[in-house]
Amino acid sequence: MDFRNAIDESLAWASRWFDYAVTPWFFYQAAIIVVLFLVAKLAAQRIEPLVENRARQIKGHPGLLRVVVALLRRTDWILFTVFLLAALVLMRAVTWPSRTHFIYIALSLSLAWLFASVLSRIVRNRFVARALAWLTWIYAALVILGIDDDAATFLDGLAIPLGAVRLSALMVLKAALLLIATVWLAVVVGKYIDERVRISEELTPSIRVLVGKVAKVGLVLVAGAIALSSVGLDLTALTIFSGAVGVGLAFGLQKVVSNFVSGMIILLDKSIKPGDTISLEGTFGWVRELRARFVSVVTRDGREYLI
C-alpha cells in the first residue's frame, strides 16, 4: 500500500465512522459512556482515601507499595473500565452486538490507557514517563481502531533522502522508541553494575569508580547503536553528520568534556582516592567521592565542595 492508497483508506474509514456516528444508537452509547465516566469520578473520590489509608500500612515492601500507589492514582480509570465492562455485558445480553460497538471501543481504549499509565510508573523521569504512556496509548488506539497499517504507511511516506539512506517519519519514531527503551535498560544495568562494583573489596576505590563509569557510558553507547541499527539505519551513513554534531558539541561543551577527560585521567593514574587529605588555597579537606567529572571534598567544618 503506497502513500496515496493510505490516504484513500483513511478517508473511507472516516466516512464509515461518520455514517455510524449519525445513528441513534451511537448517541445512546455516547451518553452511557459519559454518565459512567462521571460516576467513576465521583466513586473514586470516596474510595481512594479509604484505599490510601490501607496502603500506608504496607511496610518493608517498596516494590509492592509502588505498584499499589500507581494503581491508586488510577482509581477513577479502574472504576470506569469496570463500569464499561459491566455495561457491555449487560447490553449484549439484551440487544444486538452491533449496538455496543462504541462502548467496546471505549472499553478497549480505557484498558490501553490504564495499562500504559501504570507501566510508565516504572520510569522515574517524569517527561519520559508521560511520553512513553502517550505513545503506548496512541499505538494501542490505532490498533484498536484498525488503522495501524494506514498510519504506518502514512508515516513511511513522510520521508527525505539522506545520501543512501531514506529517512522517514516512521523510521524516526521507531528509532526514538527503541532508543528510549534500550538506553533506559542500559542505565538500569549500568547502575546495578556500579552498585556491585562499589561494594567490592578486591578493587581499589579509584578502580571502582572507573569501572562503574566505563560500564555506564559503554552500555549507553551500545544501546544507542543497537537501537539505530535495529530500525535498518546504516550507521556508516551517519558518519559525516555525527562528525559535524560532534564538532559542534566539542565547542559548545568544551568545559564539560575537559572536566570529564580530567576526571578519567585522575581515575586512571590513581593519584587521588577517597579518604585522601588535600589542601586547596589554605583550606584542608578530605576526598569524599570520585566522579568522572568532579571530585567531592569535605572540609573540617562539614562543607562539601565539588572540584
Secondary structure, 3 states (H helix, E strand, C coil): CCHHHHHHHHHHHHHHHHHHHCCHHHHHHHHHHHHHHHHHHHHHHHHHHHHHHHHCCCCCCHHHHHHHHHHHCCHHHHHHHHHHHHHHHHHHHHCCHHHHHHHHHHHHHHHHHHHHHHHHHHCCCHHHHHHHHHHHHHHHHHHHHCCHHHHHHHHHHCEEEECCEEEEHHHHHHHHHHHHHHHHHHHHHHHHHHHHHHCCCCCCHHHHHHHHHHHHHHHHHHHHHHHHHHCCCCHHHHHHHHHHHHHHHHHHCHHHHHHHHHHHHHHHHCCCCCCCEEEECCEEEEEEEECCCCEEEEECCCCEEEC
